[in-house]
Amino acid sequence: MFLFSIRLVWNSPDMVIKEGQSVNLECSKMKPASTAMYWYWLPLGKDSRLTQLVFAIEGGNAAVEKDFESHFKSSKIQGDSITLSIEHAFLNDSGTYYCAESEHSGVADERADTKVSPLHNGQ
């Protein structure tokens, strides 16, 4: 069970990109003691649910959830940051992306949110 202590560190501006473009989202740790970082996605839509995309622990590779590994990539934790890459964004990638960090205690702190809205080609 995770207890989320929400602490927004930076607000990146909402992004609007053309469909097919690649997107890189970067997140930096606020607590040096944090040993794990996560990426979550809340798709647009009334019935959407928060979905974990990535889990990374210091010293190891980032693990992208199986259903998303062909479309999303993530760096391992490098220094104090982690990057989520969306290759060839589609309209259904629109939503809010969250980054979180945690210590082994199981407490996670929310780190950032970024809305990504791909445009159809030709717009």
N, CA, C and O atoms as a GROMACS GRO file, in nm:
protein
  492
    1MET      N    1   0.084  -0.118   0.000
    1MET     CA    2   0.000   0.000   0.000
    1MET      C    3   0.088   0.123   0.000
    1MET      O    4   0.183   0.132   0.078
    2PHE      N    5   0.057   0.219  -0.087
    2PHE     CA    6   0.131   0.343  -0.092
    2PHE      C    7   0.048   0.455  -0.033
    2PHE      O    8  -0.072   0.465  -0.059
    3LEU      N    9   0.111   0.537   0.046
    3LEU     CA   10   0.049   0.658   0.098
    3LEU      C   11   0.110   0.772   0.019
    3LEU      O   12   0.229   0.798   0.030
    4PHE      N   13   0.029   0.841  -0.060
    4PHE     CA   14   0.081   0.948  -0.143
    4PHE      C   15   0.079   1.080  -0.068
    4PHE      O   16  -0.027   1.128  -0.028
    5SER      N   17   0.195   1.136  -0.050
    5SER     CA   18   0.209   1.269   0.007
    5SER      C   19   0.237   1.360  -0.111
    5SER      O   20   0.348   1.360  -0.166
    6ILE      N   21   0.140   1.438  -0.152
    6ILE     CA   22   0.152   1.515  -0.275
    6ILE      C   23   0.233   1.642  -0.252
    6ILE      O   24   0.203   1.723  -0.165
    7ARG      N   25   0.336   1.655  -0.332
    7ARG     CA   26   0.421   1.773  -0.326
    7ARG      C   27   0.463   1.805  -0.469
    7ARG      O   28   0.547   1.737  -0.527
    8LEU      N   29   0.404   1.907  -0.524
    8LEU     CA   30   0.434   1.946  -0.662
    8LEU      C   31   0.559   2.032  -0.660
    8LEU      O   32   0.561   2.137  -0.596
    9VAL      N   33   0.662   1.989  -0.730
    9VAL     CA   34   0.788   2.061  -0.729
    9VAL      C   35   0.796   2.162  -0.841
    9VAL      O   36   0.842   2.274  -0.821
   10TRP      N   37   0.754   2.123  -0.959
   10TRP     CA   38   0.754   2.216  -1.070
   10TRP      C   39   0.634   2.189  -1.157
   10TRP      O   40   0.586   2.076  -1.168
   11ASN      N   41   0.587   2.293  -1.215
   11ASN     CA   42   0.477   2.282  -1.310
   11ASN      C   43   0.534   2.307  -1.448
   11ASN      O   44   0.569   2.421  -1.480
   12SER      N   45   0.544   2.206  -1.528
   12SER     CA   46   0.586   2.232  -1.665
   12SER      C   47   0.461   2.275  -1.741
   12SER      O   48   0.350   2.235  -1.707
   13PRO      N   49   0.480   2.356  -1.843
   13PRO     CA   50   0.362   2.398  -1.919
   13PRO      C   51   0.299   2.279  -1.991
   13PRO      O   52   0.367   2.181  -2.022
   14ASP      N   53   0.170   2.289  -2.016
   14ASP     CA   54   0.104   2.186  -2.095
   14ASP      C   55   0.171   2.181  -2.232
   14ASP      O   56   0.216   2.283  -2.284
   15MET      N   57   0.178   2.064  -2.288
   15MET     CA   58   0.241   2.046  -2.418
   15MET      C   59   0.137   2.009  -2.522
   15MET      O   60   0.050   1.926  -2.496
   16VAL      N   61   0.145   2.070  -2.636
   16VAL     CA   62   0.063   2.031  -2.750
   16VAL      C   63   0.161   1.994  -2.860
   16VAL      O   64   0.243   2.076  -2.901
   17ILE      N   65   0.152   1.871  -2.906
   17ILE     CA   66   0.247   1.824  -3.007
   17ILE      C   67   0.171   1.768  -3.126
   17ILE      O   68   0.052   1.737  -3.116
   18LYS      N   69   0.240   1.756  -3.238
   18LYS     CA   70   0.179   1.696  -3.356
   18LYS      C   71   0.181   1.545  -3.342
   18LYS      O   72   0.276   1.487  -3.289
   19GLU      N   73   0.076   1.482  -3.390
   19GLU     CA   74   0.070   1.337  -3.388
   19GLU      C   75   0.190   1.281  -3.464
   19GLU      O   76   0.222   1.327  -3.573
   20GLY      N   77   0.255   1.183  -3.405
   20GLY     CA   78   0.373   1.123  -3.465
   20GLY      C   79   0.504   1.175  -3.408
   20GLY      O   80   0.608   1.112  -3.425
   21GLN      N   81   0.499   1.290  -3.340
   21GLN     CA   82   0.619   1.344  -3.277
   21GLN      C   83   0.657   1.262  -3.155
   21GLN      O   84   0.573   1.193  -3.096
   22SER      N   85   0.784   1.270  -3.117
   22SER     CA   86   0.830   1.208  -2.994
   22SER      C   87   0.831   1.312  -2.883
   22SER      O   88   0.847   1.431  -2.908
   23VAL      N   89   0.813   1.264  -2.759
   23VAL     CA   90   0.808   1.353  -2.643
   23VAL      C   91   0.900   1.296  -2.536
   23VAL      O   92   0.901   1.175  -2.513
   24ASN      N   93   0.978   1.381  -2.471
   24ASN     CA   94   1.059   1.342  -2.357
   24ASN      C   95   1.017   1.425  -2.236
   24ASN      O   96   1.018   1.548  -2.241
   25LEU      N   97   0.980   1.357  -2.129
   25LEU     CA   98   0.943   1.422  -2.003
   25LEU      C   99   1.049   1.387  -1.900
   25LEU      O  100   1.081   1.269  -1.882
   26GLU      N  101   1.103   1.487  -1.832
   26GLU     CA  102   1.207   1.462  -1.733
   26GLU      C  103   1.159   1.502  -1.594
   26GLU      O  104   1.087   1.600  -1.578
   27CYS      N  105   1.199   1.425  -1.497
   27CYS     CA  106   1.161   1.449  -1.358
   27CYS      C  107   1.286   1.434  -1.271
   27CYS      O  108   1.365   1.342  -1.291
   28SER      N  109   1.302   1.524  -1.175
   28SER     CA  110   1.415   1.518  -1.082
   28SER      C  111   1.368   1.493  -0.941
   28SER      O  112   1.263   1.543  -0.899
   29LYS      N  113   1.446   1.415  -0.868
   29LYS     CA  114   1.414   1.385  -0.728
   29LYS      C  115   1.428   1.510  -0.642
   29LYS      O  116   1.512   1.596  -0.669
   30MET      N  117   1.345   1.518  -0.539
   30MET     CA  118   1.358   1.624  -0.442
   30MET      C  119   1.427   1.573  -0.315
   30MET      O  120   1.497   1.649  -0.247
   31LYS      N  121   1.406   1.446  -0.284
   31LYS     CA  122   1.466   1.387  -0.164
   31LYS      C  123   1.581   1.295  -0.205
   31LYS      O  124   1.558   1.195  -0.272
   32PRO      N  125   1.703   1.327  -0.165
   32PRO     CA  126   1.816   1.240  -0.201
   32PRO      C  127   1.800   1.097  -0.150
   32PRO      O  128   1.854   1.004  -0.210
   33ALA      N  129   1.727   1.078  -0.041
   33ALA     CA  130   1.710   0.944   0.016
   33ALA      C  131   1.616   0.856  -0.066
   33ALA      O  132   1.611   0.735  -0.046
   34SER      N  133   1.541   0.915  -0.158
   34SER     CA  134   1.449   0.836  -0.241
   34SER      C  135   1.529   0.742  -0.330
   34SER      O  136   1.625   0.783  -0.395
   35THR      N  137   1.487   0.618  -0.333
   35THR     CA  138   1.560   0.518  -0.411
   35THR      C  139   1.479   0.463  -0.527
   35THR      O  140   1.530   0.385  -0.607
   36ALA      N  141   1.353   0.502  -0.538
   36ALA     CA  142   1.268   0.454  -0.646
   36ALA      C  143   1.193   0.571  -0.709
   36ALA      O  144   1.156   0.666  -0.640
   37MET      N  145   1.172   0.562  -0.840
   37MET     CA  146   1.094   0.664  -0.911
   37MET      C  147   0.994   0.594  -1.001
   37MET      O  148   1.017   0.482  -1.046
   38TYR      N  149   0.883   0.663  -1.028
   38TYR     CA  150   0.771   0.606  -1.102
   38TYR      C  151   0.718   0.708  -1.201
   38TYR      O  152   0.730   0.829  -1.179
   39TRP      N  153   0.660   0.660  -1.310
   39TRP     CA  154   0.581   0.743  -1.400
   39TRP      C  155   0.440   0.686  -1.404
   39TRP      O  156   0.420   0.565  -1.415
   40TYR      N  157   0.341   0.776  -1.395
   40TYR     CA  158   0.200   0.740  -1.404
   40TYR      C  159   0.136   0.823  -1.513
   40TYR      O  160   0.187   0.929  -1.550
   41TRP      N  161   0.024   0.774  -1.565
   41TRP     CA  162  -0.049   0.844  -1.672
   41TRP      C  163  -0.198   0.841  -1.641
   41TRP      O  164  -0.254   0.736  -1.609
   42LEU      N  165  -0.260   0.957  -1.650
   42LEU     CA  166  -0.404   0.969  -1.636
   42LEU      C  167  -0.458   1.015  -1.772
   42LEU      O  168  -0.450   1.133  -1.804
   43PRO      N  169  -0.512   0.922  -1.852
   43PRO     CA  170  -0.562   0.958  -1.985
   43PRO      C  171  -0.678   1.056  -1.975
   43PRO      O  172  -0.745   1.066  -1.872
   44LEU      N  173  -0.700   1.128  -2.084
   44LEU     CA  174  -0.817   1.215  -2.090
   44LEU      C  175  -0.942   1.129  -2.091
   44LEU      O  176  -0.940   1.016  -2.140
   45GLY      N  177  -1.049   1.181  -2.037
   45GLY     CA  178  -1.175   1.106  -2.041
   45GLY      C  179  -1.237   1.093  -1.904
   45GLY      O  180  -1.168   1.088  -1.802
   46LYS      N  181  -1.366   1.089  -1.905
   46LYS     CA  182  -1.444   1.085  -1.781
   46LYS      C  183  -1.416   0.961  -1.698
   46LYS      O  184  -1.408   0.969  -1.576
   47ASP      N  185  -1.401   0.847  -1.761
   47ASP     CA  186  -1.384   0.721  -1.688
   47ASP      C  187  -1.239   0.675  -1.683
   47ASP      O  188  -1.212   0.557  -1.659
   48SER      N  189  -1.144   0.766  -1.705
   48SER     CA  190  -1.004   0.725  -1.708
   48SER      C  191  -0.953   0.694  -1.568
   48SER      O  192  -1.004   0.746  -1.468
   49ARG      N  193  -0.851   0.609  -1.562
   49ARG     CA  194  -0.791   0.568  -1.435
   49ARG      C  195  -0.641   0.592  -1.441
   49ARG      O  196  -0.579   0.580  -1.546
   50LEU      N  197  -0.585   0.627  -1.327
   50LEU     CA  198  -0.441   0.645  -1.316
   50LEU      C  199  -0.372   0.512  -1.341
   50LEU      O  200  -0.406   0.411  -1.280
   51THR      N  201  -0.275   0.512  -1.432
   51THR     CA  202  -0.207   0.390  -1.473
   51THR      C  203  -0.057   0.405  -1.451
   51THR      O  204   0.002   0.504  -1.494
   52GLN      N  205   0.004   0.308  -1.385
   52GLN     CA  206   0.149   0.311  -1.370
   52GLN      C  207   0.212   0.268  -1.501
   52GLN      O  208   0.177   0.165  -1.558
   53LEU      N  209   0.308   0.349  -1.549
   53LEU     CA  210   0.380   0.318  -1.672
   53LEU      C  211   0.518   0.261  -1.644
   53LEU      O  212   0.562   0.167  -1.711
   54VAL      N  213   0.588   0.319  -1.544
   54VAL     CA  214   0.728   0.287  -1.522
   54VAL      C  215   0.759   0.278  -1.374
   54VAL      O  216   0.704   0.353  -1.293
   55PHE      N  217   0.847   0.186  -1.339
   55PHE     CA  218   0.905   0.176  -1.205
   55PHE      C  219   1.056   0.165  -1.223
   55PHE      O  220   1.103   0.085  -1.304
   56ALA      N  221   1.131   0.244  -1.148
   56ALA     CA  222   1.277   0.235  -1.154
   56ALA      C  223   1.334   0.244  -1.014
   56ALA      O  224   1.287   0.323  -0.931
   57ILE      N  225   1.434   0.164  -0.987
   57ILE     CA  226   1.502   0.167  -0.859
   57ILE      C  227   1.648   0.201  -0.885
   57ILE      O  228   1.706   0.154  -0.983
   58GLU      N  229   1.707   0.281  -0.797
   58GLU     CA  230   1.847   0.321  -0.815
   58GLU      C  231   1.936   0.200  -0.834
   58GLU      O  232   1.923   0.100  -0.762
   59GLY      N  233   2.025   0.209  -0.931
   59GLY     CA  234   2.118   0.100  -0.956
   59GLY      C  235   2.067  -0.004  -1.053
   59GLY      O  236   2.142  -0.094  -1.092
   60GLY      N  237   1.941   0.006  -1.092
   60GLY     CA  238   1.884  -0.092  -1.185
   60GLY      C  239   1.820  -0.023  -1.303
   60GLY      O  240   1.811   0.100  -1.307
   61ASN      N  241   1.778  -0.101  -1.399
   61ASN     CA  242   1.709  -0.046  -1.516
   61ASN      C  243   1.565  -0.012  -1.482
   61ASN      O  244   1.508  -0.067  -1.388
   62ALA      N  245   1.508   0.079  -1.558
   62ALA     CA  246   1.366   0.112  -1.542
   62ALA      C  247   1.283   0.002  -1.605
   62ALA      O  248   1.319  -0.052  -1.710
   63ALA      N  249   1.173  -0.032  -1.541
   63ALA     CA  250   1.082  -0.135  -1.593
   63ALA      C  251   0.954  -0.068  -1.642
   63ALA      O  252   0.879  -0.011  -1.563
   64VAL      N  253   0.931  -0.076  -1.773
   64VAL     CA  254   0.807  -0.024  -1.831
   64VAL      C  255   0.704  -0.135  -1.823
   64VAL      O  256   0.732  -0.250  -1.856
   65GLU      N  257   0.582  -0.100  -1.779
   65GLU     CA  258   0.476  -0.200  -1.768
   65GLU      C  259   0.455  -0.269  -1.903
   65GLU      O  260   0.460  -0.205  -2.008
   66LYS      N  261   0.433  -0.398  -1.899
   66LYS     CA  262   0.427  -0.483  -2.019
   66LYS      C  263   0.334  -0.429  -2.127
   66LYS      O  264   0.370  -0.431  -2.245
   67ASP      N  265   0.216  -0.381  -2.090
   67ASP     CA  266   0.120  -0.332  -2.190
   67ASP      C  267   0.167  -0.207  -2.262
   67ASP      O  268   0.109  -0.168  -2.363
   68PHE      N  269   0.272  -0.142  -2.211
   68PHE     CA  270   0.315  -0.014  -2.266
   68PHE      C  271   0.458  -0.015  -2.319
   68PHE      O  272   0.504   0.087  -2.372
   69GLU      N  273   0.529  -0.126  -2.306
   69GLU     CA  274   0.672  -0.125  -2.336
   69GLU      C  275   0.704  -0.106  -2.484
   69GLU      O  276   0.818  -0.072  -2.517
   70SER      N  277   0.609  -0.127  -2.574
   70SER     CA  278   0.638  -0.104  -2.716
   70SER      C  279   0.623   0.043  -2.754
   70SER      O  280   0.668   0.084  -2.860
   71HIS      N  281   0.560   0.120  -2.668
   71HIS     CA  282   0.530   0.260  -2.702
   71HIS      C  283   0.602   0.361  -2.613
   71HIS      O  284   0.637   0.470  -2.659
   72PHE      N  285   0.624   0.326  -2.488
   72PHE     CA  286   0.691   0.414  -2.393
   72PHE      C  287   0.828   0.358  -2.358
   72PHE      O  288   0.846   0.237  -2.348
   73LYS      N  289   0.924   0.447  -2.339
   73LYS     CA  290   1.059   0.409  -2.295
   73LYS      C  291   1.093   0.496  -2.175
   73LYS      O  292   1.040   0.605  -2.158
   74SER      N  293   1.184   0.445  -2.092
   74SER     CA  294   1.228   0.524  -1.977
   74SER      C  295   1.376   0.500  -1.953
   74SER      O  296   1.426   0.389  -1.969
   75SER      N  297   1.443   0.607  -1.915
   75SER     CA  298   1.582   0.592  -1.873
   75SER      C  299   1.582   0.531  -1.733
   75SER      O  300   1.481   0.534  -1.663
   76LYS      N  301   1.694   0.475  -1.694
   76LYS     CA  302   1.708   0.438  -1.554
   76LYS      C  303   1.732   0.568  -1.477
   76LYS      O  304   1.752   0.673  -1.538
   77ILE      N  305   1.730   0.563  -1.345
   77ILE     CA  306   1.757   0.683  -1.266
   77ILE      C  307   1.902   0.721  -1.290
   77ILE      O  308   1.993   0.643  -1.262
   78GLN      N  309   1.923   0.840  -1.342
   78GLN     CA  310   2.058   0.890  -1.371
   78GLN      C  311   2.081   1.013  -1.286
   78GLN      O  312   2.020   1.117  -1.309
   79GLY      N  313   2.170   1.000  -1.188
   79GLY     CA  314   2.187   1.108  -1.092
   79GLY      C  315   2.061   1.118  -1.009
   79GLY      O  316   2.028   1.027  -0.934
   80ASP      N  317   1.991   1.228  -1.023
   80ASP     CA  318   1.866   1.249  -0.950
   80ASP      C  319   1.746   1.257  -1.042
   80ASP      O  320   1.640   1.304  -1.000
   81SER      N  321   1.759   1.213  -1.167
   81SER     CA  322   1.646   1.231  -1.259
   81SER      C  323   1.616   1.105  -1.340
   81SER      O  324   1.696   1.012  -1.348
   82ILE      N  325   1.497   1.107  -1.398
   82ILE     CA  326   1.450   0.998  -1.483
   82ILE      C  327   1.372   1.062  -1.598
   82ILE      O  328   1.305   1.164  -1.580
   83THR      N  329   1.379   1.001  -1.716
   83THR     CA  330   1.312   1.054  -1.834
   83THR      C  331   1.215   0.950  -1.890
   83THR      O  332   1.248   0.832  -1.902
   84LEU      N  333   1.095   0.996  -1.922
   84LEU     CA  334   0.995   0.914  -1.991
   84LEU      C  335   0.988   0.961  -2.135
   84LEU      O  336   0.974   1.080  -2.161
   85SER      N  337   0.998   0.868  -2.229
   85SER     CA  338   0.991   0.901  -2.371
   85SER      C  339   0.869   0.835  -2.432
   85SER      O  340   0.844   0.716  -2.412
   86ILE      N  341   0.794   0.914  -2.506
   86ILE     CA  342   0.680   0.863  -2.583
   86ILE      C  343   0.722   0.871  -2.728
   86ILE      O  344   0.743   0.979  -2.782
   87GLU      N  345   0.735   0.757  -2.791
   87GLU     CA  346   0.779   0.755  -2.929
   87GLU      C  347   0.657   0.758  -3.020
   87GLU      O  348   0.566   0.676  -3.007
   88HIS      N  349   0.656   0.852  -3.112
   88HIS     CA  350   0.546   0.865  -3.208
   88HIS      C  351   0.412   0.878  -3.134
   88HIS      O  352   0.330   0.786  -3.138
   89ALA      N  353   0.392   0.990  -3.070
   89ALA     CA  354   0.271   1.013  -2.990
   89ALA      C  355   0.145   1.006  -3.077
   89ALA      O  356   0.143   1.052  -3.191
   90PHE      N  357   0.042   0.948  -3.019
   90PHE     CA  358  -0.089   0.939  -3.082
   90PHE      C  359  -0.189   1.020  -3.003
   90PHE      O  360  -0.163   1.057  -2.888
   91LEU      N  361  -0.303   1.048  -3.062
   91LEU     CA  362  -0.406   1.124  -2.995
   91LEU      C  363  -0.446   1.058  -2.863
   91LEU      O  364  -0.473   1.127  -2.765
   92ASN      N  365  -0.450   0.925  -2.860
   92ASN     CA  366  -0.491   0.858  -2.737
   92ASN      C  367  -0.382   0.858  -2.629
   92ASN      O  368  -0.402   0.800  -2.522
   93ASP      N  369  -0.267   0.922  -2.654
   93ASP     CA  370  -0.165   0.943  -2.551
   93ASP      C  371  -0.194   1.069  -2.470
   93ASP      O  372  -0.124   1.098  -2.373
   94SER      N  373  -0.295   1.144  -2.510
   94SER     CA  374  -0.330   1.268  -2.439
   94SER      C  375  -0.365   1.237  -2.295
   94SER      O  376  -0.424   1.134  -2.265
   95GLY      N  377  -0.327   1.327  -2.207
   95GLY     CA  378  -0.358   1.309  -2.066
   95GLY      C  379  -0.257   1.380  -1.979
   95GLY      O  380  -0.181   1.464  -2.028
   96THR      N  381  -0.256   1.347  -1.853
   96THR     CA  382  -0.163   1.406  -1.757
   96THR      C  383  -0.066   1.297  -1.713
   96THR      O  384  -0.107   1.188  -1.675
   97TYR      N  385   0.062   1.329  -1.718
   97TYR     CA  386   0.168   1.236  -1.678
   97TYR      C  387   0.224   1.281  -1.544
   97TYR      O  388   0.253   1.399  -1.524
   98TYR      N  389   0.239   1.187  -1.453
   98TYR     CA  390   0.287   1.216  -1.319
   98TYR      C  391   0.415   1.141  -1.292
   98TYR      O  392   0.432   1.027  -1.336
   99CYS      N  393   0.505   1.204  -1.220
   99CYS     CA  394   0.627   1.140  -1.175
   99CYS      C  395   0.623   1.137  -1.023
   99CYS      O  396   0.582   1.235  -0.959
  100ALA      N  397   0.664   1.026  -0.964
  100ALA     CA  398   0.666   1.013  -0.818
  100ALA      C  399   0.797   0.949  -0.776
  100ALA      O  400   0.864   0.882  -0.854
  101GLU      N  401   0.831   0.971  -0.651
  101GLU     CA  402   0.950   0.907  -0.594
  101GLU      C  403   0.912   0.844  -0.462
  101GLU      O  404   0.813   0.882  -0.400
  102SER      N  405   0.991   0.747  -0.419
  102SER     CA  406   0.963   0.687  -0.288
  102SER      C  407   1.092   0.634  -0.227
  102SER      O  408   1.190   0.607  -0.296
  103GLU      N  409   1.086   0.618  -0.098
  103GLU     CA  410   1.191   0.550  -0.024
  103GLU      C  411   1.140   0.408  -0.002
  103GLU      O  412   1.026   0.378  -0.037
  104HIS      N  413   1.221   0.324   0.055
  104HIS     CA  414   1.176   0.186   0.078
  104HIS      C  415   1.065   0.177   0.180
  104HIS      O  416   1.006   0.070   0.198
  105SER      N  417   1.033   0.287   0.248
  105SER     CA  418   0.925   0.286   0.346
  105SER      C  419   0.789   0.270   0.280
  105SER      O  420   0.690   0.241   0.348
  106GLY      N  421   0.782   0.290   0.148
  106GLY     CA  422   0.655   0.277   0.077
  106GLY      C  423   0.581   0.408   0.065
  106GLY      O  424   0.468   0.409   0.017
  107VAL      N  425   0.641   0.518   0.109
  107VAL     CA  426   0.576   0.649   0.098
  107VAL      C  427   0.623   0.713  -0.032
  107VAL      O  428   0.743   0.724  -0.055
  108ALA      N  429   0.530   0.754  -0.114
  108ALA     CA  430   0.564   0.816  -0.243
  108ALA      C  431   0.527   0.963  -0.240
  108ALA      O  432   0.424   1.002  -0.186
  109ASP      N  433   0.612   1.044  -0.300
  109ASP     CA  434   0.585   1.187  -0.314
  109ASP      C  435   0.565   1.216  -0.461
  109ASP      O  436   0.648   1.180  -0.544
  110GLU      N  437   0.455   1.281  -0.494
  110GLU     CA  438   0.430   1.319  -0.633
  110GLU      C  439   0.531   1.426  -0.671
  110GLU      O  440   0.563   1.513  -0.590
  111ARG      N  441   0.582   1.419  -0.793
  111ARG     CA  442   0.689   1.509  -0.832
  111ARG      C  443   0.649   1.611  -0.936
  111ARG      O  444   0.694   1.725  -0.930
  112ALA      N  445   0.569   1.575  -1.031
  112ALA     CA  446   0.541   1.667  -1.140
  112ALA      C  447   0.420   1.620  -1.217
  112ALA      O  448   0.384   1.503  -1.215
  113ASP      N  449   0.357   1.714  -1.284
  113ASP     CA  450   0.251   1.673  -1.376
  113ASP      C  451   0.264   1.753  -1.504
  113ASP      O  452   0.292   1.873  -1.502
  114THR      N  453   0.244   1.686  -1.614
  114THR     CA  454   0.252   1.748  -1.745
  114THR      C  455   0.140   1.693  -1.830
  114THR      O  456   0.122   1.572  -1.839
  115LYS      N  457   0.065   1.783  -1.892
  115LYS     CA  458  -0.041   1.741  -1.984
  115LYS      C  459   0.016   1.738  -2.124
  115LYS      O  460   0.081   1.833  -2.167
  116VAL      N  461  -0.008   1.630  -2.195
  116VAL     CA  462   0.040   1.613  -2.332
  116VAL      C  463  -0.081   1.591  -2.420
  116VAL      O  464  -0.161   1.500  -2.395
  117SER      N  465  -0.095   1.674  -2.523
  117SER     CA  466  -0.210   1.664  -2.613
  117SER      C  467  -0.160   1.660  -2.757
  117SER      O  468  -0.138   1.765  -2.817
  118PRO      N  469  -0.143   1.541  -2.814
  118PRO     CA  470  -0.102   1.533  -2.954
  118PRO      C  471  -0.210   1.586  -3.047
  118PRO      O  472  -0.330   1.566  -3.023
  119LEU      N  473  -0.169   1.653  -3.152
  119LEU     CA  474  -0.260   1.702  -3.255
  119LEU      C  475  -0.262   1.603  -3.370
  119LEU      O  476  -0.164   1.533  -3.394
  120HIS      N  477  -0.374   1.597  -3.441
  120HIS     CA  478  -0.379   1.516  -3.564
  120HIS      C  479  -0.284   1.576  -3.665
  120HIS      O  480  -0.260   1.696  -3.664
  121ASN      N  481  -0.229   1.494  -3.753
  121ASN     CA  482  -0.144   1.545  -3.861
  121ASN      C  483  -0.222   1.646  -3.942
  121ASN      O  484  -0.340   1.629  -3.970
  122GLY      N  485  -0.153   1.752  -3.979
  122GLY     CA  486  -0.217   1.853  -4.062
  122GLY      C  487  -0.280   1.965  -3.982
  122GLY      O  488  -0.332   2.060  -4.042
  123GLN      N  489  -0.277   1.958  -3.850
  123GLN     CA  490  -0.334   2.068  -3.771
  123GLN      C  491  -0.223   2.158  -3.722
  123GLN      O  492  -0.250   2.257  -3.653
   0.00000   0.00000   0.00000
